[in-house]
Amino acid sequence: VLRSATRDADWRIRAKAVTALGLLADTESLEDLAAASHDPEWWVRRNAAAALGVIPGGLDRLYEALTGRDHPASEAAIEALVDIGELAAARARIEEGNGRTRDHDLMSGAEAGR
């Protein structure tokens, strides 16, 4: 039920559903949360990224979002990584993946986490 609620028409239900999945640490919901991290609503993206940050296997999804072309999803991933203390790892992962880092984005995320 919660996984299907991540696709509800009401963004508030989607935001609560992804938060609940994170609290349950439901590893079967990784794909649903990864998809929700690209949601048009900021709260859904943010809550989905935060949930990915606490579920085993979710960090890989956050790192994928960092190097993708969906800037809002990247921002949500940065905020989640900052919240869980993974900023240095995120920077190293980006540098490893494509030889460059988006310091402006990473710093913006770090400042938002203060």
N, C-alpha and C positions, 0 to 999 in steps of 0.2 A: 504494500500500500504506500509506504513512504517513497519507495523508488519511483512509482508512477506519479506521485505528487510533485516530483521535481520537474514535471512537464505540465503542471496545472496552468490554466489560463491566468490565474491570479498570482502576481509576482510575490505577494505576501505568503501565500501557501508554499510556493517554490522555495522561498528564503527559509521558512521554518522547516521544511522537509529536509533540505540539505544540512541545516544545523543539527537536526535530530539524527541524521545518518552519521554525522561526525561524532556525536555523543555516543552512539551505539558502536562506533568503530567498525562498521559493516564493510568488510573488504569486498563483498560482492557488489557494492555500490560504487566502486571506483570509476567505472565508465559513465555512470549517471552523473557523478560529481564532476568528472572532467568535462562532460558536456555542459553542465550547469555553470561551469567557470567561464563559459562564453555567452552566458545569458545577457540579454539587452539591459536588464536591471542591475544597478550597482550592488544592491544588497544581496541579490542572489549570487552574483559572481564572487563577492567578498566572502559570504558564508560558505560557499562551495570550496573556495580556495583554503579557507581556514579548516574546513573538514578534511580536505586532502592532506593538510599538514599534520594531522594526528592519526591518520589511518595507515597501517602498514602498506607500503607500496604507493602511497599517495604522493610522496616527495618526487618520485619520477615524473608524475603528471604535472606537478608544479614546475619542475625544471623544463619540461616540454613547453609549457605555456610561456616561459621566459624567452625562448628563442623563436616562438611563433610570430605570425604577422598580426595577430589579434591584440592590439595594444591594450584595450581595457582588460583582457584576460591576463596579460603580462603584468599590468599594474596590480591586479588582485593577487597574483602569485607572489609578487615582490612583497606586498603587505603581509601576506601569510608567512612567508619565509622570515621576514623581519620579526614578526611576533613570536616565532618559535626559535629564534636565535640562529638561523641558518644563512645569514647574509653573506658571510665569508665563503661558505660552501657554494652559494648561488653564484657569486662572482667567479669563483674558480671553475665552476661547471660551465658557465658561459664562455670563459676564455678557452677552456678545453674544447668546447664544441665548435666554435667558429673563429677563434683567434682574436676576438675583440669583446669588449665588455661595454655595456650601456651604463656607464657610471652615473649619468644624469638620472636615469630611471632608478638605479639602485639607491642613489642618494635621496631621491624624492621619497622612495619607500621608507628608507631609514628615518628620514625626518618625520614622516607621517606616524611612525611607530613610537615617537617620543612622547 
